[in-house]
Amino acid sequence: MSKYIVVLGTMDTKGEEMAYMKERIEKAGHNGFLIDVAPLGSSLYTPDVPNTEVARIAGYKLSELIQSESREKIMQTMGMGASRVLLNMFKEGNIQGVISLGGNQGTAIASLAMQALPFGFPKYLVSTVASGNIRPYVGYRDIGMVFSVADFLGGLNPVTRSILANAVAAVIGMVERGEGISLEKGQKTAAITALGNTQKAVSRAIEKLKEHGFQVIGFHASGAGGSAMEELIEEGFISGVLDLTPHELAEEVVGEGAYVPVRSGRITAAGKAGIPQVICMGALEYLCFGPRESIPERMRNRKIYMHNPFNANVKITKEEMKEIGTVMAERLNEAKGPAAILVPEKGWSIYGAEDGPLYDPGGNRALVDALRERLKEKVKIEFVDANINEPLFVDRAVEIFIKLSTRA
């Protein structure tokens, strides 16, 4: 069975570039495969999967889709159709990697398609918009992106020829030398969440978990990190979660912060999967923003601590803390597997410690009270007379996690 490196794009405007990329792939000894996702126009080049087929797989006749739907819907539909083509090829075992190129629209379609592919699978995107905010395109997946430098107007030019050749070389390198995610058979995998404010705790916890035979995957709780963890749980990679830093829940509930929008449903995947989880309170007492001027004006009278010149930590109000506690309780009550909460009574971060600039025992109490009022008996809550970064707290968190994992 032949295996292909897919080149995906809008062939009405990028046909020459896509044909060039396929040629480079085949000169390197691999099989190229063209998928056309252009909703309009025609090309001088012949794709292996035409745009009409992409639309059909998404449930539409292309001509009818163009006439009856909005531009946004058309882009979403072509992205969905392309994702189904890629997934079918992946399941059949005849795709090795995928590369795409595009402007705003082509990037949107390609990223929707690539996000359907599993973690560890080679996926690469050359884009005219890759020098800006690429999070909407990457989402929570491991998609490589590179800025095209020059625009894709009028066919190939010396700049785009070089950029595309290097991009093809990159995806070929991933195919030939890369490695998918593989977990040691028989060894349990623990996920753990971290920020700089809880790094000391996380580092100690990782050491302790490894001593107990776990392979540990850390996730930076900066919006995409926690969301990626939740997706990996859904895909079956994770056997337990030590959620030391569930910070994204705060930004999800409050709806503000540098990491907004975050994937909705933080602290739900482990419960749905029935795997053990220990929730600590790391960095739930503040929101993250960029430079001071990025803080919404209505929040500038709150306690603010500049983590660095480009990162402000802004205190959450008691009412917001109460709401976070309420949501946390609701989600943990639905857990199918064992769940526990561990509360450090001397602060939930470095800055939230007793002598820290964001210390607010009243706010912390508001969250905890909301939790205790609503938690079902099956979710145990325990308090430790320590800061989250102290060994006393970390060791107890690991101990509880090990007990829950042993029972699971």
C-alpha positions as a Markdown table, in Angstrom:
| # | Residue | x | y | z |
|---|---|---|---|---|
| 1 | Met | 0.0 | 0.0 | 0.0 |
| 2 | Ser | 1.4 | 3.4 | -1.0 |
| 3 | Lys | 1.8 | 6.0 | 1.7 |
| 4 | Tyr | 1.5 | 9.7 | 1.0 |
| 5 | Ile | 2.6 | 13.1 | 2.3 |
| 6 | Val | -0.5 | 15.2 | 1.7 |
| 7 | Val | -0.3 | 18.7 | 0.3 |
| 8 | Leu | -3.5 | 20.5 | 1.2 |
| 9 | Gly | -4.6 | 23.9 | -0.1 |
| 10 | Thr | -6.8 | 26.1 | -2.3 |
| 11 | Met | -5.7 | 25.1 | -5.8 |
| 12 | Asp | -7.5 | 27.9 | -7.6 |
| 13 | Thr | -5.0 | 30.4 | -6.1 |
| 14 | Lys | -2.2 | 28.2 | -4.9 |
| 15 | Gly | -2.0 | 25.5 | -7.6 |
| 16 | Glu | 1.5 | 26.3 | -8.8 |
| 17 | Glu | 2.8 | 26.3 | -5.2 |
| 18 | Met | 1.1 | 23.0 | -4.3 |
| 19 | Ala | 2.4 | 21.3 | -7.5 |
| 20 | Tyr | 5.9 | 22.6 | -6.6 |
| 21 | Met | 5.6 | 21.1 | -3.1 |
| 22 | Lys | 4.4 | 17.8 | -4.4 |
| 23 | Glu | 7.4 | 17.8 | -6.8 |
| 24 | Arg | 9.8 | 18.4 | -3.9 |
| 25 | Ile | 8.2 | 15.6 | -1.9 |
| 26 | Glu | 8.6 | 13.1 | -4.8 |
| 27 | Lys | 12.2 | 14.2 | -5.5 |
| 28 | Ala | 12.9 | 13.1 | -1.9 |
| 29 | Gly | 11.6 | 9.7 | -2.6 |
| 30 | His | 8.1 | 10.0 | -1.1 |
| 31 | Asn | 4.6 | 10.1 | -2.7 |
| 32 | Gly | 2.8 | 13.4 | -2.9 |
| 33 | Phe | -0.9 | 13.7 | -2.7 |
| 34 | Leu | -2.9 | 16.9 | -3.5 |
| 35 | Ile | -6.2 | 17.8 | -1.8 |
| 36 | Asp | -8.0 | 20.8 | -3.1 |
| 37 | Val | -10.1 | 22.7 | -0.5 |
| 38 | Ala | -10.9 | 25.8 | -2.7 |
| 39 | Pro | -14.6 | 26.6 | -2.4 |
| 40 | Leu | -14.5 | 28.6 | -5.7 |
| 41 | Gly | -12.6 | 28.6 | -8.9 |
| 42 | Ser | -10.6 | 26.0 | -10.9 |
| 43 | Ser | -7.0 | 25.1 | -11.3 |
| 44 | Leu | -4.6 | 24.2 | -14.1 |
| 45 | Tyr | -3.4 | 21.4 | -11.9 |
| 46 | Thr | -5.3 | 18.2 | -11.2 |
| 47 | Pro | -5.8 | 17.2 | -7.5 |
| 48 | Asp | -6.0 | 13.7 | -6.2 |
| 49 | Val | -9.1 | 14.7 | -4.2 |
| 50 | Pro | -11.0 | 17.6 | -5.8 |
| 51 | Asn | -12.9 | 20.3 | -3.9 |
| 52 | Thr | -16.2 | 18.8 | -5.0 |
| 53 | Glu | -15.3 | 15.5 | -3.2 |
| 54 | Val | -14.2 | 17.4 | -0.1 |
| 55 | Ala | -17.6 | 19.2 | 0.0 |
| 56 | Arg | -19.5 | 15.9 | -0.6 |
| 57 | Ile | -17.7 | 14.1 | 2.3 |
| 58 | Ala | -18.9 | 17.0 | 4.5 |
| 59 | Gly | -22.4 | 16.4 | 3.3 |
| 60 | Tyr | -22.8 | 19.1 | 0.7 |
| 61 | Lys | -22.9 | 19.5 | -3.1 |
| 62 | Leu | -20.3 | 22.2 | -3.7 |
| 63 | Ser | -22.4 | 24.3 | -6.0 |
| 64 | Glu | -25.3 | 24.4 | -3.6 |
| 65 | Leu | -23.0 | 25.1 | -0.6 |
| 66 | Ile | -21.6 | 28.2 | -2.4 |
| 67 | Gln | -25.0 | 29.5 | -3.3 |
| 68 | Ser | -26.8 | 29.0 | 0.0 |
| 69 | Glu | -24.3 | 29.4 | 2.8 |
| 70 | Ser | -22.3 | 32.2 | 4.4 |
| 71 | Arg | -18.6 | 32.5 | 3.8 |
| 72 | Glu | -17.9 | 31.4 | 7.3 |
| 73 | Lys | -20.0 | 28.3 | 6.9 |
| 74 | Ile | -18.3 | 27.5 | 3.6 |
| 75 | Met | -14.9 | 27.6 | 5.2 |
| 76 | Gln | -16.0 | 25.4 | 8.1 |
| 77 | Thr | -17.6 | 22.9 | 5.8 |
| 78 | Met | -14.5 | 22.6 | 3.6 |
| 79 | Gly | -12.4 | 22.3 | 6.7 |
| 80 | Met | -14.6 | 19.5 | 8.1 |
| 81 | Gly | -14.6 | 17.7 | 4.7 |
| 82 | Ala | -10.8 | 17.9 | 4.5 |
| 83 | Ser | -10.5 | 16.6 | 8.1 |
| 84 | Arg | -12.6 | 13.6 | 7.2 |
| 85 | Val | -10.5 | 12.9 | 4.1 |
| 86 | Leu | -7.3 | 13.1 | 6.3 |
| 87 | Leu | -8.8 | 10.9 | 9.0 |
| 88 | Asn | -9.9 | 8.3 | 6.6 |
| 89 | Met | -6.4 | 8.1 | 5.1 |
| 90 | Phe | -4.9 | 8.0 | 8.5 |
| 91 | Lys | -7.2 | 5.1 | 9.6 |
| 92 | Glu | -6.3 | 3.2 | 6.4 |
| 93 | Gly | -2.6 | 3.7 | 7.1 |
| 94 | Asn | -1.8 | 5.4 | 3.8 |
| 95 | Ile | -0.8 | 8.9 | 5.0 |
| 96 | Gln | 2.6 | 9.8 | 6.6 |
| 97 | Gly | 2.2 | 13.6 | 7.0 |
| 98 | Val | 0.4 | 16.7 | 5.8 |
| 99 | Ile | 1.6 | 20.1 | 4.8 |
| 100 | Ser | -0.4 | 23.1 | 3.7 |
| 101 | Leu | -0.1 | 26.7 | 2.7 |
| 102 | Gly | -2.5 | 29.6 | 2.6 |
| 103 | Gly | -3.5 | 33.1 | 3.4 |
| 104 | Asn | -6.3 | 33.9 | 5.9 |
| 105 | Gln | -8.9 | 31.6 | 4.3 |
| 106 | Gly | -6.6 | 28.8 | 3.3 |
| 107 | Thr | -5.0 | 28.8 | 6.7 |
| 108 | Ala | -8.4 | 28.6 | 8.4 |
| 109 | Ile | -9.5 | 25.6 | 6.3 |
| 110 | Ala | -6.2 | 23.8 | 6.7 |
| 111 | Ser | -6.0 | 24.3 | 10.4 |
| 112 | Leu | -9.5 | 22.9 | 10.9 |
| 113 | Ala | -8.5 | 19.8 | 8.9 |
| 114 | Met | -5.2 | 19.3 | 10.8 |
| 115 | Gln | -6.7 | 19.7 | 14.2 |
| 116 | Ala | -8.5 | 16.4 | 13.6 |
| 117 | Leu | -5.3 | 14.5 | 13.3 |
| 118 | Pro | -3.8 | 12.8 | 16.4 |
| 119 | Phe | -0.9 | 14.2 | 18.5 |
| 120 | Gly | 2.5 | 13.2 | 17.2 |
| 121 | Phe | 1.4 | 13.0 | 13.6 |
| 122 | Pro | 3.4 | 15.3 | 11.3 |
| 123 | Lys | 1.5 | 18.4 | 10.3 |
| 124 | Tyr | 2.9 | 21.7 | 9.1 |
| 125 | Leu | 1.4 | 24.9 | 7.8 |
| 126 | Val | 3.0 | 27.7 | 5.8 |
| 127 | Ser | 0.9 | 30.9 | 6.2 |
| 128 | Thr | 0.9 | 34.6 | 5.4 |
| 129 | Val | -0.6 | 35.1 | 8.9 |
| 130 | Ala | 1.8 | 33.1 | 10.9 |
| 131 | Ser | 3.6 | 36.1 | 12.3 |
| 132 | Gly | 0.5 | 37.2 | 14.3 |
| 133 | Asn | -1.7 | 35.4 | 16.8 |
| 134 | Ile | -1.7 | 31.8 | 15.6 |
| 135 | Arg | -3.6 | 30.3 | 18.5 |
| 136 | Pro | -7.0 | 30.2 | 16.6 |
| 137 | Tyr | -5.3 | 28.0 | 14.0 |
| 138 | Val | -3.1 | 25.8 | 16.2 |
| 139 | Gly | -5.7 | 25.3 | 18.8 |
| 140 | Tyr | -4.4 | 22.7 | 21.3 |
| 141 | Arg | -2.7 | 20.5 | 18.7 |
| 142 | Asp | 1.0 | 20.1 | 17.7 |
| 143 | Ile | 0.7 | 21.9 | 14.4 |
| 144 | Gly | 4.0 | 23.5 | 13.1 |
| 145 | Met | 3.5 | 26.9 | 11.5 |
| 146 | Val | 5.9 | 29.1 | 9.6 |
| 147 | Phe | 5.5 | 32.6 | 8.2 |
| 148 | Ser | 5.6 | 32.7 | 4.4 |
| 149 | Val | 7.4 | 36.1 | 4.5 |
| 150 | Ala | 6.2 | 36.9 | 1.0 |
| 151 | Asp | 2.6 | 36.6 | -0.3 |
| 152 | Phe | 1.4 | 33.8 | -2.6 |
| 153 | Leu | 0.4 | 36.2 | -5.4 |
| 154 | Gly | 1.4 | 35.7 | -9.0 |
| 155 | Gly | 2.9 | 32.2 | -8.5 |
| 156 | Leu | 6.3 | 31.2 | -7.1 |
| 157 | Asn | 9.0 | 33.8 | -6.5 |
| 158 | Pro | 12.5 | 33.4 | -5.0 |
| 159 | Val | 11.3 | 34.0 | -1.5 |
| 160 | Thr | 8.3 | 31.6 | -1.5 |
| 161 | Arg | 10.2 | 29.0 | -3.4 |
| 162 | Ser | 12.8 | 28.9 | -0.6 |
| 163 | Ile | 10.2 | 29.0 | 2.2 |
| 164 | Leu | 8.1 | 26.2 | 0.7 |
| 165 | Ala | 11.2 | 24.0 | -0.1 |
| 166 | Asn | 12.3 | 24.3 | 3.5 |
| 167 | Ala | 8.8 | 23.6 | 4.8 |
| 168 | Val | 8.6 | 20.5 | 2.7 |
| 169 | Ala | 12.1 | 19.4 | 4.0 |
| 170 | Ala | 10.7 | 20.0 | 7.6 |
| 171 | Val | 7.7 | 17.7 | 7.1 |
| 172 | Ile | 9.9 | 15.1 | 5.4 |
| 173 | Gly | 12.2 | 15.2 | 8.4 |
| 174 | Met | 9.2 | 14.6 | 10.7 |
| 175 | Val | 8.1 | 11.7 | 8.5 |
| 176 | Glu | 11.6 | 10.1 | 8.3 |
| 177 | Arg | 13.0 | 10.9 | 11.7 |
| 178 | Gly | 10.1 | 11.9 | 13.9 |
| 179 | Glu | 8.3 | 9.9 | 16.5 |
| 180 | Gly | 4.7 | 9.6 | 17.5 |
| 181 | Ile | 3.5 | 9.5 | 21.1 |
| 182 | Ser | 4.3 | 6.1 | 22.6 |
| 183 | Leu | 3.7 | 5.1 | 26.2 |
| 184 | Glu | 5.5 | 2.4 | 28.0 |
| 185 | Lys | 3.3 | -0.6 | 28.2 |
| 186 | Gly | 2.2 | -1.5 | 31.7 |
| 187 | Gln | 3.4 | 1.8 | 33.1 |
| 188 | Lys | 0.8 | 4.3 | 34.3 |
| 189 | Thr | 0.9 | 7.9 | 33.0 |
| 190 | Ala | 0.2 | 10.8 | 35.3 |
| 191 | Ala | -0.6 | 14.3 | 34.0 |
| 192 | Ile | 0.4 | 17.3 | 36.2 |
| 193 | Thr | -0.3 | 21.0 | 35.7 |
| 194 | Ala | 2.1 | 23.8 | 36.4 |
| 195 | Leu | 2.8 | 27.5 | 36.3 |
| 196 | Gly | 6.0 | 29.4 | 37.4 |
| 197 | Asn | 4.1 | 30.2 | 40.6 |
| 198 | Thr | 3.8 | 26.5 | 41.4 |
| 199 | Gln | 6.9 | 25.2 | 39.8 |
| 200 | Lys | 8.6 | 24.2 | 43.1 |
| 201 | Ala | 5.6 | 22.0 | 44.0 |
| 202 | Val | 5.4 | 20.5 | 40.6 |
| 203 | Ser | 9.1 | 19.6 | 40.4 |
| 204 | Arg | 8.9 | 17.8 | 43.7 |
| 205 | Ala | 5.7 | 16.0 | 42.8 |
| 206 | Ile | 7.2 | 14.8 | 39.5 |
| 207 | Glu | 10.2 | 13.3 | 41.3 |
| 208 | Lys | 7.9 | 11.5 | 43.8 |
| 209 | Leu | 5.6 | 10.2 | 41.1 |
| 210 | Lys | 8.5 | 8.8 | 39.2 |
| 211 | Glu | 9.7 | 7.1 | 42.3 |
| 212 | His | 6.3 | 5.3 | 42.4 |
| 213 | Gly | 6.7 | 4.1 | 38.8 |
| 214 | Phe | 4.7 | 6.7 | 36.9 |
| 215 | Gln | 5.7 | 8.3 | 33.7 |
| 216 | Val | 4.8 | 11.9 | 34.1 |
| 217 | Ile | 3.6 | 14.5 | 31.5 |
| 218 | Gly | 3.6 | 18.1 | 32.6 |
| 219 | Phe | 1.3 | 20.7 | 31.2 |
| 220 | His | 1.8 | 24.5 | 31.5 |
| 221 | Ala | -1.5 | 25.9 | 32.7 |
| 222 | Ser | -1.6 | 28.7 | 30.2 |
| 223 | Gly | -4.8 | 28.0 | 28.4 |
| 224 | Ala | -3.6 | 25.7 | 25.7 |
| 225 | Gly | -1.7 | 23.5 | 28.0 |
| 226 | Gly | -4.5 | 22.5 | 30.3 |
| 227 | Ser | -6.8 | 22.1 | 27.2 |
| 228 | Ala | -4.3 | 19.9 | 25.5 |
| 229 | Met | -4.2 | 17.8 | 28.7 |
| 230 | Glu | -7.9 | 17.4 | 28.6 |
| 231 | Glu | -7.8 | 16.3 | 25.0 |
| 232 | Leu | -5.0 | 13.7 | 25.7 |
| 233 | Ile | -7.2 | 12.4 | 28.5 |
| 234 | Glu | -10.1 | 12.0 | 26.1 |
| 235 | Glu | -7.8 | 10.1 | 23.7 |
| 236 | Gly | -6.8 | 7.7 | 26.4 |
| 237 | Phe | -3.1 | 8.7 | 26.9 |
| 238 | Ile | -3.5 | 9.6 | 30.6 |
| 239 | Ser | -4.3 | 7.2 | 33.5 |
| 240 | Gly | -4.5 | 9.9 | 36.3 |
| 241 | Val | -4.3 | 13.6 | 36.9 |
| 242 | Leu | -2.5 | 15.5 | 39.7 |
| 243 | Asp | -4.0 | 18.9 | 38.9 |
| 244 | Leu | -1.8 | 21.0 | 41.0 |
| 245 | Thr | -2.5 | 24.1 | 39.0 |
| 246 | Pro | -6.0 | 24.3 | 37.6 |
| 247 | His | -5.6 | 28.0 | 36.8 |
| 248 | Glu | -7.4 | 27.9 | 33.5 |
| 249 | Leu | -10.7 | 27.2 | 35.4 |
| 250 | Ala | -10.4 | 30.7 | 36.9 |
| 251 | Glu | -10.1 | 32.4 | 33.5 |
| 252 | Glu | -12.8 | 30.2 | 32.0 |
| 253 | Val | -15.3 | 31.1 | 34.7 |
| 254 | Val | -14.4 | 34.8 | 35.0 |
| 255 | Gly | -14.1 | 35.2 | 31.2 |
| 256 | Glu | -11.0 | 37.4 | 31.4 |
| 257 | Gly | -7.3 | 36.9 | 31.1 |
| 258 | Ala | -4.4 | 36.4 | 28.7 |
| 259 | Tyr | -5.4 | 32.8 | 28.1 |
| 260 | Val | -9.1 | 33.5 | 27.2 |
| 261 | Pro | -10.8 | 32.0 | 25.3 |
| 262 | Val | -9.9 | 28.6 | 26.8 |
| 263 | Arg | -11.4 | 25.3 | 25.9 |
| 264 | Ser | -14.6 | 25.0 | 27.9 |
| 265 | Gly | -15.0 | 22.2 | 30.4 |
| 266 | Arg | -11.8 | 22.4 | 32.4 |
| 267 | Ile | -11.7 | 19.7 | 35.1 |
| 268 | Thr | -14.2 | 17.5 | 33.2 |
| 269 | Ala | -12.2 | 15.1 | 31.0 |
| 270 | Ala | -10.8 | 13.0 | 33.9 |
| 271 | Gly | -14.2 | 12.7 | 35.4 |
| 272 | Lys | -15.8 | 11.5 | 32.2 |
| 273 | Ala | -13.0 | 9.1 | 31.6 |
| 274 | Gly | -13.3 | 7.6 | 35.1 |
| 275 | Ile | -9.6 | 8.1 | 35.9 |
| 276 | Pro | -8.4 | 9.3 | 39.3 |
| 277 | Gln | -7.8 | 13.0 | 39.9 |
| 278 | Val | -6.5 | 15.1 | 42.7 |
| 279 | Ile | -7.4 | 18.8 | 42.4 |
| 280 | Cys | -5.2 | 21.3 | 44.2 |
| 281 | Met | -5.8 | 25.1 | 44.2 |
| 282 | Gly | -2.7 | 26.3 | 42.4 |
| 283 | Ala | -3.0 | 29.8 | 40.9 |
| 284 | Leu | -6.8 | 30.0 | 41.2 |
| 285 | Glu | -6.6 | 33.3 | 43.1 |
| 286 | Tyr | -5.5 | 35.5 | 40.2 |
| 287 | Leu | -5.9 | 36.1 | 36.5 |
| 288 | Cys | -3.0 | 36.5 | 34.0 |
| 289 | Phe | -2.7 | 39.4 | 31.7 |
| 290 | Gly | 0.0 | 40.8 | 29.4 |
| 291 | Pro | 1.7 | 44.2 | 30.1 |
| 292 | Arg | 0.0 | 46.5 | 32.6 |
| 293 | Glu | -1.8 | 48.4 | 29.9 |
| 294 | Ser | -3.6 | 45.2 | 28.7 |
| 295 | Ile | -5.5 | 44.9 | 32.0 |
| 296 | Pro | -9.1 | 46.0 | 31.5 |
| 297 | Glu | -9.7 | 49.4 | 33.0 |
| 298 | Arg | -12.4 | 48.1 | 35.4 |
| 299 | Met | -9.8 | 45.7 | 36.9 |
| 300 | Arg | -7.0 | 48.2 | 37.5 |
| 301 | Asn | -8.1 | 49.0 | 41.0 |
| 302 | Arg | -7.5 | 45.4 | 42.1 |
| 303 | Lys | -4.3 | 44.0 | 43.6 |
| 304 | Ile | -1.8 | 43.7 | 40.8 |
| 305 | Tyr | 1.6 | 42.1 | 40.8 |
| 306 | Met | 3.9 | 42.2 | 37.7 |
| 307 | His | 5.3 | 38.8 | 37.2 |
| 308 | Asn | 7.6 | 40.4 | 34.6 |
| 309 | Pro | 7.2 | 43.4 | 32.4 |
| 310 | Phe | 5.0 | 41.4 | 30.0 |
| 311 | Asn | 2.9 | 39.5 | 32.5 |
| 312 | Ala | 0.5 | 40.9 | 35.1 |
| 313 | Asn | -1.2 | 38.8 | 37.8 |
| 314 | Val | -4.5 | 40.4 | 38.8 |
| 315 | Lys | -6.4 | 39.4 | 42.0 |
| 316 | Ile | -9.8 | 37.7 | 41.6 |
| 317 | Thr | -12.7 | 39.1 | 43.7 |
| 318 | Lys | -14.5 | 37.1 | 46.4 |
| 319 | Glu | -17.6 | 36.9 | 44.2 |
| 320 | Glu | -15.6 | 35.5 | 41.4 |
| 321 | Met | -13.8 | 33.0 | 43.7 |
| 322 | Lys | -17.2 | 31.9 | 44.9 |
| 323 | Glu | -18.3 | 31.3 | 41.3 |
| 324 | Ile | -15.1 | 29.3 | 40.6 |
| 325 | Gly | -15.8 | 27.1 | 43.6 |
| 326 | Thr | -19.4 | 26.5 | 42.5 |
| 327 | Val | -18.3 | 25.4 | 39.0 |
| 328 | Met | -15.6 | 23.2 | 40.4 |
| 329 | Ala | -18.0 | 21.4 | 42.7 |
| 330 | Glu | -20.5 | 20.9 | 39.9 |
| 331 | Arg | -17.9 | 19.4 | 37.6 |
| 332 | Leu | -16.3 | 17.1 | 40.2 |
| 333 | Asn | -19.7 | 15.9 | 41.4 |
| 334 | Glu | -20.2 | 14.4 | 37.9 |
| 335 | Ala | -16.9 | 12.5 | 38.0 |
| 336 | Lys | -17.2 | 8.8 | 37.3 |
| 337 | Gly | -13.9 | 8.0 | 38.8 |
| 338 | Pro | -12.2 | 8.8 | 42.2 |
| 339 | Ala | -11.7 | 12.5 | 42.9 |
| 340 | Ala | -10.3 | 14.4 | 45.8 |
| 341 | Ile | -9.5 | 18.1 | 46.6 |
| 342 | Leu | -6.5 | 19.2 | 48.6 |
| 343 | Val | -6.4 | 22.8 | 49.9 |
| 344 | Pro | -3.2 | 24.4 | 51.0 |
| 345 | Glu | -4.2 | 26.7 | 53.9 |
| 346 | Lys | -1.1 | 29.0 | 53.6 |
| 347 | Gly | -1.6 | 30.1 | 50.0 |
| 348 | Trp | -2.1 | 28.7 | 46.6 |
| 349 | Ser | 1.0 | 30.1 | 44.8 |
| 350 | Ile | 4.2 | 32.0 | 45.5 |
| 351 | Tyr | 2.5 | 35.4 | 45.3 |
| 352 | Gly | -0.5 | 34.1 | 47.2 |
| 353 | Ala | 1.6 | 33.0 | 50.2 |
| 354 | Glu | 1.0 | 34.5 | 53.6 |
| 355 | Asp | 3.7 | 37.2 | 52.9 |
| 356 | Gly | 2.9 | 37.5 | 49.2 |
| 357 | Pro | 1.5 | 40.4 | 47.3 |
| 358 | Leu | -1.7 | 38.6 | 46.4 |
| 359 | Tyr | -2.4 | 36.9 | 49.7 |
| 360 | Asp | -6.2 | 37.0 | 50.4 |
| 361 | Pro | -7.4 | 34.4 | 52.9 |
| 362 | Gly | -11.0 | 35.8 | 52.6 |
| 363 | Gly | -11.1 | 35.2 | 48.9 |
| 364 | Asn | -9.7 | 31.7 | 49.3 |
| 365 | Arg | -12.3 | 31.0 | 51.9 |
| 366 | Ala | -15.1 | 32.1 | 49.6 |
| 367 | Leu | -14.1 | 29.6 | 47.0 |
| 368 | Val | -13.6 | 26.8 | 49.5 |
| 369 | Asp | -17.0 | 27.5 | 51.2 |
| 370 | Ala | -18.7 | 27.4 | 47.9 |
| 371 | Leu | -17.1 | 24.0 | 47.3 |
| 372 | Arg | -18.0 | 22.5 | 50.6 |
| 373 | Glu | -21.6 | 23.7 | 50.3 |
| 374 | Arg | -22.0 | 21.8 | 47.0 |
| 375 | Leu | -19.7 | 18.9 | 46.9 |
| 376 | Lys | -21.2 | 15.4 | 47.0 |
| 377 | Glu | -19.9 | 13.1 | 49.8 |
| 378 | Lys | -18.0 | 11.0 | 47.2 |
| 379 | Val | -15.5 | 13.9 | 46.5 |
| 380 | Lys | -13.3 | 14.2 | 49.6 |
| 381 | Ile | -11.8 | 17.5 | 50.5 |
| 382 | Glu | -8.8 | 17.8 | 52.8 |
| 383 | Phe | -6.8 | 20.8 | 54.2 |
| 384 | Val | -3.0 | 21.0 | 54.8 |
| 385 | Asp | -1.4 | 23.6 | 57.0 |
| 386 | Ala | 1.1 | 24.7 | 54.4 |
| 387 | Asn | 1.7 | 26.7 | 51.2 |
| 388 | Ile | 1.2 | 24.8 | 48.0 |
| 389 | Asn | 4.9 | 24.9 | 47.3 |
| 390 | Glu | 6.0 | 23.3 | 50.6 |
| 391 | Pro | 7.1 | 19.7 | 50.8 |
| 392 | Leu | 4.4 | 18.9 | 53.4 |
| 393 | Phe | 1.7 | 19.8 | 51.0 |
| 394 | Val | 3.2 | 18.2 | 47.9 |
| 395 | Asp | 4.0 | 14.9 | 49.6 |
| 396 | Arg | 0.4 | 14.7 | 50.8 |
| 397 | Ala | -1.0 | 15.4 | 47.4 |
| 398 | Val | 1.2 | 12.7 | 45.9 |
| 399 | Glu | 0.2 | 10.3 | 48.6 |
| 400 | Ile | -3.5 | 10.8 | 48.0 |
| 401 | Phe | -3.0 | 10.5 | 44.2 |
| 402 | Ile | -1.2 | 7.2 | 44.7 |
| 403 | Lys | -4.0 | 5.9 | 46.9 |
| 404 | Leu | -6.7 | 6.8 | 44.4 |
| 405 | Ser | -4.6 | 5.3 | 41.5 |
| 406 | Thr | -4.2 | 2.1 | 43.4 |
| 407 | Arg | -7.9 | 1.7 | 43.8 |
| 408 | Ala | -8.7 | 2.7 | 40.3 |
